[in-house]
Amino acid sequence: MPIFISYSHKDKAFADTLARNLVWRRHHIWMDRWELNVGDSLIDKIQTALTGSSAILAILSKNSVESGWVKKEINAGLIRELEEKQSLLMPCVIDDCEIPLFLREKRYADFRSDPDQALNDVDRALAGISNPYQGRAETPEFHIDWSLDWGTFDNNTQVIEFTFVDHGPKLPYVVMSQFRIICNPVASRYLAAAEKKGERSLCTREILDLVVKSFTKEELTVVLDGPLVKSIVKQIVGAGRRRYLVRVSCRRMGTDNGMDTIVYLQQSA
């Protein structure tokens, strides 16, 4: 999920610089001026982004603490913190301003005295939240750990691998699923160009979404009746003559409980 940046538009130069620096460090950032198109509902889009964000960076300045929009965004973040019982708001102070009452107990990134150190502090704080290479999705019953990897092989062919491991405290086994995506020359050049712009993780996520949508629900529903790998291979057609050869595999490891396990791979991806 993306990182939401709350700021006053009077501070847009700082906000843009911060967002670009965090994207270069491979964080997924949501900025209103990057995401909103003509005709979009401002309230609906911002509400959706605030609700679905992994964290909220609150840029605090003399401009923002007087902004009605920023106050609402901070209040929404505080409400989420109370409801979800986790820390979501990360203050970033950029000038001498009065810090809102309910943010004063939080440690903040101070961009006034040492901007480089402050950026490193934000980067480190976000690493466990928006790491584009690995993470965990949790439910009351089980967890899904995931990782992303890629490599360049002969003839500059790009290969992407998404790996998912489903496990839980009450399960005697784990289920490992993998999407291995081999790019054609056009798609390989597309990914190489994205990496130079610091957008590799976003493009790989877009490719995974395309791959998942290209499989039917039946194809992504796998019945594991033993320890052997179940797999399916499919050619996916993307935009601009980009092509992807995809191998989806799934296997169960651990204690064999003698029963079949049904895995819906779209839930993992």
C-alpha positions in Angstrom: 0.0 0.0 0.0 1.3 3.5 -0.7 2.6 6.2 1.6 0.3 9.2 1.8 2.0 12.7 1.9 -0.1 15.3 3.6 1.1 18.9 2.9 0.1 22.4 2.1 0.2 23.3 -1.6 2.2 26.3 -0.5 5.0 23.8 0.4 4.7 21.8 -2.9 8.3 22.4 -3.9 9.5 20.6 -0.7 6.8 17.9 -1.0 7.8 17.2 -4.6 11.5 16.9 -3.6 10.7 14.6 -0.7 8.4 12.4 -2.8 11.0 12.1 -5.6 13.7 11.2 -3.1 11.5 8.5 -1.5 10.6 7.1 -4.9 14.3 6.9 -5.8 14.7 4.9 -2.6 12.0 2.6 -3.9 9.0 3.6 -1.7 5.5 3.7 -3.1 4.3 7.3 -2.7 0.8 8.8 -3.1 0.7 12.5 -4.0 -2.6 14.2 -4.9 -1.1 16.2 -7.8 0.5 12.9 -9.2 -2.7 10.9 -8.9 -5.7 13.2 -9.5 -7.0 13.7 -13.0 -9.4 16.3 -14.4 -12.9 15.3 -13.3 -11.8 13.2 -10.3 -13.6 13.7 -7.0 -11.0 15.3 -4.7 -12.8 14.1 -1.6 -13.3 10.5 -2.7 -9.8 10.1 -4.0 -8.1 11.5 -0.9 -10.4 9.6 1.4 -9.6 6.3 -0.4 -5.9 7.1 -0.3 -5.9 7.9 3.4 -7.9 4.8 4.2 -5.6 2.5 2.2 -2.2 4.0 3.0 0.4 2.2 4.9 1.6 5.4 6.6 1.0 9.1 6.5 3.8 11.6 6.2 2.6 14.9 7.7 4.7 17.8 6.5 4.5 20.4 9.2 5.1 24.0 8.5 3.6 27.4 9.2 1.5 26.9 6.1 0.3 23.4 6.8 -0.7 23.8 10.4 -3.1 26.5 9.2 -4.4 24.5 6.3 -7.9 23.1 6.8 -7.2 20.2 4.4 -4.0 19.2 6.3 -5.9 19.3 9.6 -8.5 16.9 8.3 -5.9 14.6 6.9 -4.0 14.5 10.2 -7.3 13.9 12.1 -8.1 11.0 9.8 -4.7 9.6 10.5 -5.2 9.9 14.2 -8.6 8.2 14.0 -7.0 5.3 12.1 -4.3 5.0 14.7 -6.9 4.7 17.5 -8.9 2.2 15.5 -6.1 0.1 14.3 -3.9 0.4 17.4 -0.7 1.1 15.4 1.4 4.1 14.5 0.7 5.6 11.1 1.4 9.3 11.3 5.1 10.4 10.8 5.6 14.1 11.3 8.2 15.9 9.1 9.0 19.4 10.4 10.3 21.8 7.7 10.2 25.2 9.5 9.6 26.7 12.9 5.9 26.1 13.4 3.5 25.0 16.2 3.3 21.3 16.1 -0.4 20.0 16.5 -1.1 18.9 20.1 -1.7 15.2 19.3 1.6 15.0 17.3 3.8 16.4 20.0 4.5 13.1 21.7 5.8 11.7 18.4 9.4 11.8 17.3 9.7 13.8 14.1 12.1 14.1 11.2 13.6 17.5 11.5 14.4 18.9 8.0 15.4 22.3 9.4 18.9 21.5 10.7 20.0 18.4 8.8 17.8 17.5 5.7 20.0 14.6 4.7 19.7 13.0 8.1 16.0 13.7 8.2 15.5 12.0 4.9 17.5 9.0 6.1 15.3 8.9 9.2 12.1 8.8 7.1 13.6 6.2 4.8 14.5 3.9 7.7 11.1 4.4 9.3 9.3 3.4 6.1 11.6 0.5 5.3 9.5 -2.0 7.4 6.2 -0.6 6.0 6.8 -0.1 2.2 9.7 -2.3 1.4 9.1 -3.1 -2.3 11.0 -6.3 -2.2 9.4 -8.2 0.7 6.6 -7.9 3.3 3.8 -9.6 5.1 0.1 -9.5 4.9 -1.6 -10.7 8.1 -5.1 -12.0 8.9 -6.4 -13.5 12.2 -6.0 -17.0 10.7 -2.7 -17.0 8.8 0.0 -14.8 7.2 1.2 -14.3 3.7 4.9 -13.5 3.4 6.0 -12.3 0.0 9.1 -11.3 -1.9 10.1 -9.8 -5.2 13.3 -10.6 -7.1 14.5 -10.1 -10.7 17.5 -10.7 -12.8 19.0 -10.2 -16.3 20.0 -13.3 -18.3 21.5 -13.9 -21.8 20.5 -11.4 -24.5 19.4 -9.0 -21.7 16.2 -11.0 -21.0 14.6 -9.8 -17.8 13.0 -12.3 -15.4 10.8 -11.4 -12.5 9.9 -13.7 -9.6 7.2 -13.1 -7.0 7.2 -15.7 -4.2 4.4 -16.1 -1.6 4.4 -18.3 1.5 1.1 -18.9 3.3 1.5 -20.1 6.9 -0.2 -19.8 10.3 0.2 -20.9 13.9 -2.5 -23.5 13.6 -1.4 -25.0 10.2 1.0 -28.0 10.2 2.3 -27.0 6.8 3.2 -24.0 4.6 2.1 -23.3 1.0 4.7 -21.7 -1.3 3.5 -20.1 -4.6 5.6 -18.5 -7.2 5.0 -16.4 -10.3 8.0 -16.6 -12.7 7.7 -14.0 -15.5 10.1 -14.1 -18.5 10.0 -10.9 -20.5 10.3 -10.7 -24.3 12.9 -8.1 -25.7 10.4 -5.3 -25.8 9.3 -5.9 -22.2 12.9 -6.3 -21.1 13.8 -2.9 -22.5 10.7 -1.4 -20.8 11.8 -2.7 -17.4 15.4 -1.6 -17.9 14.2 2.0 -18.7 12.0 1.9 -15.7 14.9 1.0 -13.4 16.9 3.9 -14.7 14.0 6.2 -13.7 13.7 4.6 -10.2 10.3 3.1 -11.1 11.2 -0.6 -11.3 9.1 -1.7 -8.4 6.0 0.1 -9.6 6.4 -1.5 -13.1 6.9 -5.0 -11.7 3.8 -4.5 -9.6 1.8 -3.5 -12.7 3.1 -6.5 -14.5 2.0 -8.8 -11.7 -1.5 -7.2 -11.8 -1.6 -7.8 -15.5 -0.6 -11.4 -15.1 -3.1 -12.1 -12.4 -5.9 -10.6 -14.4 -4.9 -12.7 -17.4 -5.6 -15.9 -15.6 -9.1 -17.2 -15.0 -10.4 -17.9 -11.4 -10.3 -21.6 -12.2 -6.7 -21.4 -13.4 -5.6 -19.7 -10.2 -7.5 -22.2 -8.0 -5.0 -25.0 -7.2 -5.8 -28.3 -5.4 -2.7 -29.6 -3.7 -3.2 -33.3 -3.0 0.4 -34.2 -2.3 4.0 -32.9 -2.0 4.6 -32.4 -5.7 4.6 -29.0 -7.5 1.5 -28.0 -9.4 2.2 -25.5 -12.2 0.7 -23.8 -15.2 2.4 -22.0 -18.1 0.8 -19.2 -20.1 1.8 -16.5 -22.6 0.5 -13.0 -21.6 0.1 -10.1 -24.0 0.8 -6.6 -22.7 0.7 -3.1 -24.2 3.2 -2.0 -26.9 4.2 -5.5 -28.1 5.3 -6.5 -24.6 5.0 -10.2 -24.0 5.5 -12.3 -20.9 5.9 -16.0 -20.5 4.5 -16.9 -17.1 5.0 -20.0 -15.0 2.8 -20.2 -11.9 3.7 -22.9 -9.5 2.5 -24.0 -6.1 3.5 -26.6 -3.5 2.8 -27.6 0.1 5.7 -28.3 2.5 5.8 -29.4 6.1 3.6 -32.0 7.8 1.3 -34.0 5.5 -2.1 -34.1 7.2 -3.5 -36.5 4.6 -6.0 -33.9 3.3 -6.2 -31.8 0.1 -5.4 -28.1 0.3 -7.2 -25.6 -2.0 -5.1 -22.5 -2.8 -6.6 -19.5 -4.5 -3.5 -17.8 -5.9 -5.1 -14.4 -6.6 -5.5 -14.0 -2.9 -1.8 -14.2 -2.4 -0.9 -12.0 -5.4 
